């Protein structure tokens, strides 16, 4: 199957009906789900693994907007998450503000995966708490937006891979292991 330098998606959050039996019906399932199978009640890590498999081994990066629950849920999701961390694929986790989406007021997260991290980023994950980086939507009272300044601040910290007190922190794989592979941004 084809691979890409950059894969970006906002898949349906917590979609049910994609357990092991269903996923094994698809093409290339052995290449796509190398870390395990998602639960029947949430396909979050099925989507993520499909995206990781679709990223080029040398240049591939993945950006996924996903439900916060996939950062810390246990069971099969924890098993998949821990394998992705052990293989040093997770580069950055960004906690988004609440009320950004029409269909849920819940805050989402962006997880950035990188197949071939620069050496100085190996064994580390950058956590960015962007939950306060928003402006009220100009037309829809119940929604927030990421304004240009908010986006620039997040992007600058990600690009420079730096710590900013109260906003970002670089965390070692060892610390994440001690926290049971929990990627909840507010934990760090």
C-alpha positions as CSV (number, residue, x, y, z in Angstrom):
1,X,0.0,0.0,0.0
2,X,0.9,3.6,-0.5
3,X,2.7,5.7,2.2
4,X,3.0,9.5,2.6
5,X,5.2,12.1,4.1
6,X,2.4,13.7,6.0
7,X,-0.9,12.2,7.2
8,X,-3.5,14.5,8.9
9,X,-7.0,13.6,10.0
10,X,-9.8,14.3,12.4
11,X,-11.4,10.8,12.5
12,X,-14.8,10.1,14.2
13,X,-14.1,10.0,18.0
14,X,-15.0,6.9,19.9
15,X,-16.7,5.2,16.9
16,X,-17.9,1.8,17.8
17,X,-18.1,-1.4,15.7
18,X,-14.4,-1.7,14.8
19,X,-13.2,-4.6,16.9
20,X,-10.7,-7.2,15.8
21,X,-13.1,-9.3,13.7
22,X,-14.2,-6.2,11.7
23,X,-10.6,-4.9,11.2
24,X,-9.3,-8.2,10.0
25,X,-11.8,-8.0,7.1
26,X,-9.9,-5.1,5.6
27,X,-6.9,-5.1,3.2
28,X,-3.4,-4.9,4.7
29,X,-4.7,-5.4,8.2
30,X,-1.5,-7.1,9.3
31,X,0.5,-4.0,8.3
32,X,-2.0,-1.5,9.7
33,X,-2.6,-3.0,13.2
34,X,0.8,-4.1,14.3
35,X,0.3,-2.8,17.9
36,X,-3.0,-4.6,18.5
37,X,-6.7,-4.2,17.9
38,X,-8.9,-1.4,19.2
39,X,-11.9,-2.2,21.3
40,X,-15.4,-2.6,19.8
41,X,-16.5,0.5,21.6
42,X,-13.8,3.0,20.4
43,X,-11.9,2.9,17.1
44,X,-9.6,5.8,18.1
45,X,-6.4,3.7,18.1
46,X,-7.5,1.8,15.0
47,X,-7.6,5.1,13.1
48,X,-4.3,6.2,14.6
49,X,-2.6,2.9,13.7
50,X,-3.9,3.1,10.1
51,X,-2.5,6.6,9.9
52,X,0.9,5.6,11.3
53,X,1.0,2.7,8.8
54,X,0.3,5.1,6.0
55,X,3.3,7.3,7.0
56,X,6.6,6.9,5.2
57,X,9.2,5.1,7.4
58,X,11.8,7.8,6.8
59,X,9.9,11.0,6.4
60,X,6.4,10.2,7.8
61,X,4.6,12.4,10.2
62,X,1.1,12.0,11.5
63,X,-1.2,14.7,13.0
64,X,-4.5,13.4,14.4
65,X,-7.2,15.4,16.2
66,X,-8.7,12.9,18.6
67,X,-10.7,12.5,21.8
68,X,-8.8,13.0,25.1
69,X,-9.9,9.6,26.3
70,X,-7.5,7.8,24.0
71,X,-4.6,9.5,25.9
72,X,-5.3,7.6,29.1
73,X,-7.9,4.8,28.7
74,X,-6.7,1.4,29.8
75,X,-7.0,-2.1,28.4
76,X,-6.4,-2.6,24.7
77,X,-5.9,1.1,24.1
78,X,-3.2,1.3,26.8
79,X,-1.5,-1.7,25.2
80,X,-1.4,0.0,21.8
81,X,-0.4,3.4,23.2
82,X,2.5,1.8,25.2
83,X,3.8,0.1,22.0
84,X,3.7,3.4,20.1
85,X,5.6,5.1,22.9
86,X,8.1,2.3,23.2
87,X,8.8,2.6,19.5
88,X,9.3,6.3,20.1
89,X,6.7,7.4,17.6
90,X,4.9,10.0,19.7
91,X,6.5,13.4,19.3
92,X,3.9,15.8,20.8
93,X,0.5,15.8,22.5
94,X,-1.5,19.1,22.5
95,X,-4.5,19.6,24.7
96,X,-7.0,21.7,22.8
97,X,-9.6,24.1,24.3
98,X,-13.2,23.0,24.9
99,X,-16.0,24.0,22.6
100,X,-14.0,24.0,19.3
101,X,-16.3,21.5,17.5
102,X,-19.9,21.8,16.6
103,X,-20.8,18.2,17.7
104,X,-19.1,18.2,21.1
105,X,-18.1,20.7,23.8
106,X,-15.4,18.3,25.0
107,X,-11.8,19.4,24.5
108,X,-9.9,17.3,22.0
109,X,-6.2,16.7,21.6
110,X,-3.8,16.6,18.8
111,X,-1.2,13.8,18.8
112,X,1.8,14.2,16.5
113,X,3.6,11.0,15.5
114,X,6.9,11.0,13.8
115,X,8.5,7.9,12.4
116,X,12.1,9.3,12.3
117,X,12.5,11.9,15.1
118,X,15.5,14.2,15.1
119,X,18.1,12.7,17.6
120,X,17.6,15.5,20.1
121,X,13.9,14.5,20.4
122,X,14.4,10.7,20.8
123,X,12.9,9.2,24.0
124,X,10.9,12.4,24.7
125,X,7.4,13.8,24.1
126,X,6.5,17.5,24.1
127,X,3.3,18.1,26.0
128,X,1.5,21.4,25.2
129,X,-1.5,22.6,27.3
130,X,-3.3,24.9,24.9
131,X,-6.6,24.6,26.8
132,X,-6.6,28.4,27.4
133,X,-5.5,29.3,23.9
134,X,-8.8,30.4,22.3
135,X,-11.1,33.3,21.5
136,X,-14.9,33.2,21.5
137,X,-16.4,32.3,18.1
138,X,-17.5,35.6,16.4
139,X,-20.9,34.3,15.3
140,X,-21.7,31.1,17.3
141,X,-22.0,32.0,21.0
142,X,-21.4,28.4,22.3
143,X,-18.2,27.9,20.3
144,X,-14.6,28.9,20.6
145,X,-11.9,29.2,17.9
146,X,-8.2,29.1,17.7
147,X,-7.2,32.6,16.5
148,X,-4.1,33.3,14.5
149,X,-2.1,34.3,17.7
150,X,-3.2,31.1,19.5
151,X,-2.1,28.9,16.5
152,X,1.2,30.8,16.2
153,X,2.0,30.2,19.9
154,X,1.3,26.5,19.7
155,X,3.1,26.1,16.4
156,X,6.2,28.0,17.6
157,X,6.5,25.9,20.8
158,X,6.1,22.7,18.8
159,X,8.6,23.7,16.1
160,X,11.2,24.8,18.7
161,X,10.4,21.8,21.0
162,X,10.8,24.0,24.0
163,X,9.4,24.2,27.5
164,X,7.4,27.2,28.5
165,X,6.3,27.3,32.2
166,X,2.6,26.5,32.5
167,X,2.3,25.8,28.8
168,X,4.7,23.1,27.6
169,X,6.9,20.4,29.1
170,X,9.3,17.9,27.6
171,X,8.8,14.5,29.2
172,X,11.0,11.4,29.1
173,X,9.8,8.0,28.1
174,X,10.9,6.8,31.6
175,X,8.5,9.3,33.3
176,X,5.6,8.2,31.0
177,X,6.3,4.6,31.9
178,X,6.2,5.5,35.6
179,X,2.8,7.0,34.9
180,X,1.6,3.8,33.2
181,X,1.9,5.2,29.7
182,X,-0.7,7.9,30.5
183,X,-0.5,10.8,28.0
184,X,-3.0,13.0,29.7
185,X,-1.5,16.5,29.2
186,X,-2.6,17.9,32.6
187,X,-0.6,15.1,34.3
188,X,2.6,16.7,33.0
